[in-house]
Amino acid sequence: MKLSTLLSMMPGGSEVCALPSWSNPRLLFSSGTAAERWNRSGLFPAFRLRGRLYRTAVRSRVALVPNARPRETSRDWLLADFVEDILPEISDASVLVGTPGPTQKVTVQFRGTNGEVVAYGKYAEGATALERLRRESALLNELPDEAAPRNLKFGAVGDGEMLIVSTLDGDPVTVSLPPPDAVADWCSQRQYGKELDVAEHPWLNDLIRRSPNAAKLVADLASHRWKLAIQHGDYAPWNLRLRSGAVSAFDWEFGRVDGFPFADLAFYFLQTAALVHDMAPREALQQTASYLADRVLQPDASVTAATALAKLALLDAYFNARDDGHTDDEPLQAWRLSVLGGLV
């Protein structure tokens, strides 16, 4: 996405810093005092230990020594008219640039006059990214208030479209394995409707269409009937908030209301095992299956069924990442393929 577009996402007249650098801008935010630069750079992402250390280093550097050549945004703030009716007192914004590719999006963190975060926006221009954004906007209108942020506004902006959502109250979820009880409880509470045979279940049928070999795994689930579930699709610690013992989630672009029970929990375990604990693929699969069988699946569900569910959740994640432009030689995709074997 053009740098001029990114700069136009910030209020006019701002002096802008970039992380990690202007030659590779992933995060844009306005300058100010050292404390303000530190707070405004908090949107910079990191998951693995090495990434978190790098994140701390670049944030510290820009807080203590701002970019040698800060840039000024355009005088005309692209979002001014779009946000004035729902966010009338915006004083600042940080702009996070998504991974380049067909689903690239820009995330905007809006701050109020006291520096507090008041809302988030997602902006997209490409056809596939717009499709994802429209789907997320529609889905948010269907979800329970306690499960997700509110859809504040969706519409055309510049050459693309933007979705603005409310913030979620609460604290980040502790990144741990096994997952905190509230994380599993959230998945239990999202089931609804009558129980279906595996041949009738939409999520399973979608996976078989994408990978016919998935039918072998689906057969391992056939001894039970399964309800529908509200499924997040990217249910990981960094997308969750915990308040008064209850979990809520944001970033619903992979979400669906006809998902599969506990597929989110399997994804959570595997994603955390790979990105945080650097766990070997086979060990991660074994621990995930054991946890699912003991903690959440039906009383007589076997480890075989739990293993099948874990692999199916990982297969779904693999295809979603591939649609995002990630290649098989990237570390996380290669890790997933090691677990999946010849399923893809």
N, C-alpha and C positions, 0 to 999 in steps of 0.2 A: 504494500500500500504506500502511496506517495507520502513523503515527509510533509508536504504542504497540507495534505488532508489531516495528518496526525496533529500538526500544530494548530489547525483550525478547530480542533476539538477542545482547546483550552481557552479560557476567557481572554479576550483581547488585551494586549498590553503586558502580558506576563513575560518575565524572563525565564527561560526554560532550561532545565538541566536534563541530561539524557544518561541512562544506564543501559548497558555498561559503557557505551561511548557513542559519539555522534556518528561514527562510521558503522555502528551496529546498534541503532536505537531500539531497545525492547521496552523501555519505560520512559515516558516524558512526564516531568512534573515541574512546577514552578519553583523558582529559587526563593530565598528568604534567609532566615537565621539558620544556624547549624541544626538546632532542634527541629525547626520546620522542615528542613531538607531531609532529616532523618525520618520524620513521621510520614512525609509525602512519598518517600521511596519505599514504604512498607509493602506496596503492591507487587514489588519485584518477586517472581516466583522461585521456589527451590524446594526439592523434596528429599533427595539423598543427602547424607551427611556432608559430602564434598561440596554439593551445591549450596547447602546452607552456610557453610564456611565461606564460600565464594560470595554469596549474597551479603553476608555481614561485612566482608572486606570492601565490596564496591559501594555499599551504602555508607560505610564509615568514611571512605575516601571522598565521596561526593558531599557528605555532611561537613567534613573538615576543610576540604579544598574543592569548592564547586567547579564545574566545567570552566576551562580557561576561556571558552567563547560561548557564553550563554546566548540563546537566540530569543528574539521577541516573536510572539505569535502574531498572526494577522490582526488587524484592528477589528475586523468583522468576525465575531464568534459564530461559527456555523450552527451551534446548538441553541443560540439565544432565544429565538422564537419558539423552538420546539419545547424547551423546558420551562418557560416562564409561567405557564398556567399551573404546573405541578410542583415546581421547585423555584419559587420566586426569589430566594435569598442565597443563591449559589455564589460563593466567593472564589472558589478554587476547584481544580480538577487534576487528577493524574490519569495518564493514558497508557494502558498496557497493550502492546502489539502482539497479536496471536501468531502462531506458527504459520509461515508462508505456505500457501497451498490453496486448493479449491474451497476449503472451509475456513479460510482466515477471517478472523473477527478482531475487532478492537474493543477492549473493555475500558470504560471510563468510570472512575471513582469520583463522585461529586462530594464536595465539602461545603458546609455552611459557613456562616459568618464567624462562628467561634472555632472553626477548624475541625468540627466533627463531621464524620462521614454520614451523609443523609440519603444517598441512593447510589445505585450502580446502573450503568448503561452498557449495552452491547450494540456495536455497529458493524454492519456487513455490506459488501458491495457485490461479490461474486454470486452467481446463480445458486450454487450448492450451499454456500454460506447463508444466503437469504432464505433458502428452503428450511434450513435448520432453525434459523431465528424465528421464522413464522410459526414453525411447529412448536417451538418452546413457548412463544407468546400465547398460542391457543391452549397449550397444555396447562400453563399457569392458571388460566381461567377455570380449569376443571378441578384443580387440586384443593384439598382442605387447607384452610388458612394456617393451621399449625404445622403443616408439612413443608411449606415453601414460601418464598417471598411473594408479595403482591405485585401483580402486573399493573404498573402505574400508567404506562403509555406505550403505544407501538405505532410507528408510522414512518413516512418517507423523510429522509434528511439528506441534503446534498445529492450525491450520486448513489446513495444506498438507503438503508432503512435502519432504524434504531429501536431497541427495546429498553425501557427503563423500568427497573424493579426496586422495591423497597429493600432496606437493609434487614438483616436477621439479628434479633437480639440474642445474646448468649456468648459463651466462650468457645474457642476452638475445642474440638474433640481431642482427647488424649490419643496420641498415635501409639497404639499398643496392640500386641497379639497375646492372647485372644482379644477380640474387640471388647470394648466396654459393654456392659449389659444393655445400656440404653440404645446402643447401635443395633443390637439384635432385636430388641423390643420394637424398635421402629419398623423393622421388616415384618415382624409378626403382625403388627397392627395394620399393615397395608393390604392384607388379603381381604377378598370380598367375593360375594356371589356363590353360585353353585360349583361343585367340583366337576372337572372335565377329564375325560380320557386324554391321554397324550396326543392322540390323533386329532383331537379337537382344539388343542391349545395353540393360540395364535403365535406366541413367542417361539415355541418349539418348531412350528411349521415354517416360520420365517427363517430360522437357522438352517433347516433342512433345505430350503430353497437356495440359500447362499452356499451351503456345503452339504451335498448329498450324504457324505460320510457321517454327518451328525446323526443320521437315523440310527446308527449303531448305539450311540449314547442314549438317544431318546428311548430305545427299547429297554434300557436298564432302569428307566423311570416308570415303565408301563404297569408295574404291579400296584400302583397307586393312582388315584384320581387327584387332580390338583386344581385349586381355585385360581382365579385371576388375581393379579396384584398390581398396585401402583409401583412401578419400577423406575428408579432414577437413572440407571445406566452408567453412571460414573460415581458410584457411591464410595467415596474415599474420604479419609479424615479431613483433608483440606477443603472439602466441599460441604462440611457439616458444621453445625453449631449446636451447643448443648445449653439448655436453660431449664432450671428447676427439674432436672432429671429427664427431660424430654429432648429429642433430637429433631432438628429441622435441617433442610438441605437446600442448596442453591445450585445454579448451573444445570438446568434441566434439559439441555438440548438433545440428550440421548434418551429422555424419559418417554414413558408410555403408560397408559392406564390399563393395558391388557397384557402386562408382563407376567413373570413367573415368580412364585413364592421363593424367597431367599436367594434368588440369583444375585441380588444386590449384595447380600452378605458374603456370598462366595467371592464376588468381585472385590469387595473390601479386603478380605483376608489375603487374596492373591496379590492385589495391587500393593498392599502394605508390605507383604513379604518380599516382593521384588524391589520396590523403590526405596524402602526404608531399612529393611533388615538384610538386604543382599542375600536372600536365602536361595539355595540351589533349587532349580525347578522341581525335581522329584520330591525333595523334602517339603517344599511349599505345597505341592498337590496333596501329599499324604497328610500334612497337618490340617489343611483346609477340609479335606474329606472327613477326617476324624472329628474335627470340631462340628461340622454340619450334622453328622450322624448323631453325635452325643448331645448337642445343644438345641437344635431347632427343628430337625426333620421329624416326620411322624414316628411314633414309638417303635414301629417294626421296620423302619427304613434301614436298608443295609448300607455298609460302607461302599458297596458297588454303586448304589444309587447316588450316594453323596459324591462319589468321585465323578460320576457322569454329570451331575449338576455343576460341579466345579469346572469341569472341562467345557461345558456348554457356556457357562458365564465367561470363561476366558476366550472362547471362540467368538462370542459376541463382541467382546472388547477388542479382539484382534481385527475384526472386520470394521468396526467403528474407527479404529486408529488408521487403518489402511485407507478408508474413505477420506480421512483428514489429511492424507498425503504422506503418512509415515511409511517407510520402506522396511522390508524384511531384514535388512542388515543393521537397522537401528537396535540398540541394546534391549529395549523393552519388548519390541516385536520379536526379536530373536529369542528372548527368554520365553515368551508365550509360545512360540513355535516348538521350543524344546519340550514344553509340557504337552502340547497338542499332538506331537508326533506327526502322523500322516493324515490328520483330519482335514487339513486345508488343501 
